[in-house]
Amino acid sequence: MHVNTKRTLLTTAVLGAAYLLRNKNARNKLMNGIQSVTSQIRARKNS
């Protein structure tokens, strides 16, 4: 991975985190999305 790509990803992550910290609705939506994805993965592993 090039340094440039890493920096771009990091910048995107930081901006996204800053946005979510300010926007509670977006944060809740994202957390619900992550939880549903992780539960689907867990369900697949267990079956």
PyMOL commands that set and color helices and strands:
alter all, ss='L'
color gray80, all
select helices_A, chain A and resi 3-22+24-46
alter helices_A, ss='H'
color red, helices_A
deselect
rebuild
show_as cartoon
